[in-house]
């Protein structure tokens, strides 16, 4: 049906006639007419369903998950038959738009969307991520009168920074910029109103502004800040900025829709789109927020326990109260089971974070001499405390005492070569012992050392690895269109090394390979 000059190939079709002709079979079909369709594919945002027209012509359509009842959605599987209605044509994809919802439910959806007509592009709203697709994410957004509607946040409308790593359940502030009535959804953006943000950047931190609570979380409140000129901007009010002293949860002090006075303390450095606000006066806030040096010990009283640590009220300089949080890996020789509410403990301030408090520790800070000794000690035995996709956190015993130094091994320091993103979580577990070397002091205030699991390059005898006659067993760690990355460990005294195996060395007739992913899989031993 066409020629793809760039790929030097033909565009083929299994249809006997043009798709536009097929879609015309449904022009006269009423949206109240039901068809029996067969689910032929599934994607993050819905299902592809094949239906037949009254004349027997088979056409494929998209059944978006927003058009499936909640109690049915989780049970839909490929190969299943289901009843659907044709609610529109997708001219771009040349397919049908389908729905499983009754017309009354759709009218409710239209009513929910109409709740957003008066706040388009102006008011900031709280949204929750409910799904993701290649071009963006789907959110559920609550309107001014409480109506819930679905919206699409395109990747081009996501503010640079951590928003690109948003996951299911992530909460964020968005604006509805348009109502897409055919798709029955909102078009959303996280990009700020630059004029409003420019105004708030220039105001003094001593000025007070009217704000309204949009959503409450355990670590603070999302608010909408309004200037005297009617300019609106999103802001975040952390727990420690609500009032002096310990606040167990923002809902103890605030509620959604509440109006209050806030000060602008700055703009978020990462996203550059969110105001940092406070309900406390400049004098009150400066007395507490200025933390003591991390070498300084403070006496604190345990206020609350959770499954990962405990909250404290510490006594800072001049008798000011500092709300803090001590995670379970910062308790030194103590364990969470030993801690009691009301107990007096000795802590140090590490840093401020997203929690409703300063991050604190009960362990002492290793001296410069102790850290230098570890740097000279070569290989050390450490214990894994936690693992993320990008880092392994390791406790290394000090030479001169029973205390430990905390260190991090970045994904790039695990072994030579390319490391797949999921490798860290698959390979390391909390409590496991590992061999590490010290690269130097860590730039991160919560950790003492930067560590590596790779030997010094001079210690690695590469001649042992490049012998042409030795056959090695390797594990595929990543597959690309041009070859595969393979992890090998030829000798027990040599660290694991990742090598690249080009497609020309995988198969004798590599030019005939259409899709390498059908032949080589991650995790396969070769």
Rosetta blueprint (number, residue, H / E / L):
1 X L
2 X E
3 X E
4 X E
5 X L
6 X L
7 X L
8 X L
9 X E
10 X E
11 X E
12 X L
13 X L
14 X L
15 X L
16 X L
17 X L
18 X L
19 X H
20 X H
21 X H
22 X H
23 X H
24 X H
25 X L
26 X L
27 X L
28 X L
29 X L
30 X L
31 X L
32 X L
33 X L
34 X E
35 X E
36 X E
37 X E
38 X E
39 X E
40 X E
41 X E
42 X E
43 X E
44 X L
45 X L
46 X E
47 X E
48 X E
49 X E
50 X E
51 X E
52 X E
53 X L
54 X L
55 X L
56 X L
57 X L
58 X E
59 X E
60 X E
61 X E
62 X E
63 X E
64 X E
65 X H
66 X H
67 X H
68 X L
69 X L
70 X H
71 X H
72 X H
73 X H
74 X L
75 X L
76 X L
77 X L
78 X L
79 X L
80 X L
81 X E
82 X E
83 X E
84 X E
85 X E
86 X E
87 X E
88 X E
89 X E
90 X E
91 X L
92 X L
93 X L
94 X L
95 X E
96 X E
97 X E
98 X E
99 X E
100 X L
101 X L
102 X L
103 X H
104 X H
105 X H
106 X H
107 X H
108 X H
109 X H
110 X H
111 X H
112 X H
113 X H
114 X H
115 X L
116 X L
117 X H
118 X H
119 X H
120 X L
121 X L
122 X L
123 X L
124 X L
125 X E
126 X E
127 X E
128 X E
129 X E
130 X E
131 X E
132 X E
133 X E
134 X L
135 X L
136 X E
137 X E
138 X E
139 X E
140 X E
141 X E
142 X E
143 X L
144 X L
145 X L
146 X L
147 X L
148 X E
149 X E
150 X E
151 X E
152 X E
153 X E
154 X E
155 X H
156 X H
157 X H
158 X L
159 X L
160 X L
161 X L
162 X H
163 X H
164 X H
165 X H
166 X L
167 X L
168 X L
169 X L
170 X L
171 X E
172 X E
173 X E
174 X E
175 X E
176 X E
177 X E
178 X E
179 X E
180 X E
181 X L
182 X L
183 X L
184 X L
185 X E
186 X E
187 X E
188 X E
189 X E
190 X L
191 X L
192 X L
193 X L
194 X H
195 X H
196 X H
197 X H
198 X H
199 X H
200 X H
201 X H
202 X L
203 X L
204 X L
205 X L
206 X L
207 X L
208 X E
209 X E
210 X E
211 X E
212 X E
213 X E
214 X E
215 X E
216 X E
217 X E
218 X L
219 X L
220 X E
221 X E
222 X E
223 X E
224 X E
225 X E
226 X E
227 X L
228 X L
229 X L
230 X L
231 X L
232 X E
233 X E
234 X E
235 X E
236 X E
237 X E
238 X E
239 X H
240 X H
241 X H
242 X L
243 X L
244 X L
245 X L
246 X L
247 X L
248 X L
249 X L
250 X H
251 X H
252 X H
253 X L
254 X L
255 X L
256 X L
257 X L
258 X L
259 X E
260 X E
261 X E
262 X E
263 X E
264 X E
265 X E
266 X E
267 X E
268 X L
269 X L
270 X L
271 X L
272 X L
273 X L
274 X L
275 X E
276 X E
277 X E
278 X E
279 X L
280 X L
281 X L
282 X H
283 X H
284 X H
285 X H
286 X H
287 X H
288 X H
289 X H
290 X L
291 X L
292 X L
293 X L
294 X L
295 X L
296 X L
297 X L
298 X E
299 X E
300 X E
301 X E
302 X E
303 X E
304 X E
305 X E
306 X E
307 X L
308 X L
309 X E
310 X E
311 X E
312 X E
313 X E
314 X E
315 X E
316 X L
317 X H
318 X H
319 X H
320 X L
321 X E
322 X E
323 X E
324 X E
325 X E
326 X E
327 X E
328 X H
329 X H
330 X H
331 X L
332 X L
333 X L
334 X L
335 X L
336 X H
337 X H
338 X H
339 X L
340 X L
341 X L
342 X L
343 X L
344 X E
345 X E
346 X E
347 X E
348 X E
349 X E
350 X E
351 X E
352 X E
353 X L
354 X L
355 X L
356 X L
357 X L
358 X E
359 X E
360 X E
361 X E
362 X L
363 X L
364 X L
365 X L
366 X L
367 X L
368 X H
369 X H
370 X H
371 X H
372 X H
373 X H
374 X H
375 X H
376 X L
377 X L
378 X L
379 X L
380 X E
381 X E
382 X E
383 X E
384 X E
385 X E
386 X E
387 X E
388 X L
389 X L
390 X L
391 X E
392 X E
393 X E
394 X E
395 X E
396 X E
397 X E
398 X L
399 X L
400 X L
401 X L
402 X L
403 X L
404 X E
405 X E
406 X E
407 X E
408 X E
409 X E
410 X E
411 X H
412 X H
413 X H
414 X L
415 X L
416 X E
417 X L
418 X L
419 X L
420 X L
421 X L
422 X L
423 X H
424 X H
425 X H
426 X H
427 X H
428 X L
429 X L
430 X L
431 X L
432 X L
433 X E
434 X E
435 X E
436 X E
437 X E
438 X E
439 X E
440 X E
441 X E
442 X L
443 X L
444 X L
445 X L
446 X L
447 X L
448 X L
449 X E
450 X E
451 X E
452 X E
453 X L
454 X L
455 X L
456 X L
457 X H
458 X H
459 X H
460 X L
461 X L
462 X H
463 X H
464 X H
465 X L
466 X L
467 X L
468 X L
469 X L
470 X L
471 X L
472 X L
473 X L
474 X E
475 X E
476 X E
477 X E
478 X E
479 X E
480 X E
481 X L
482 X L
483 X E
484 X E
485 X E
486 X E
487 X E
488 X E
489 X L
490 X L
491 X L
492 X L
493 X L
494 X L
495 X L
496 X L
497 X E
498 X E
499 X E
500 X E
501 X E
502 X E
503 X H
504 X H
505 X H
506 X H
507 X L
508 X L
509 X L
510 X H
511 X H
512 X H
513 X L
514 X L
515 X L
516 X H
517 X H
518 X H
519 X L
520 X L
521 X L
522 X L
523 X L
524 X L
525 X E
526 X L
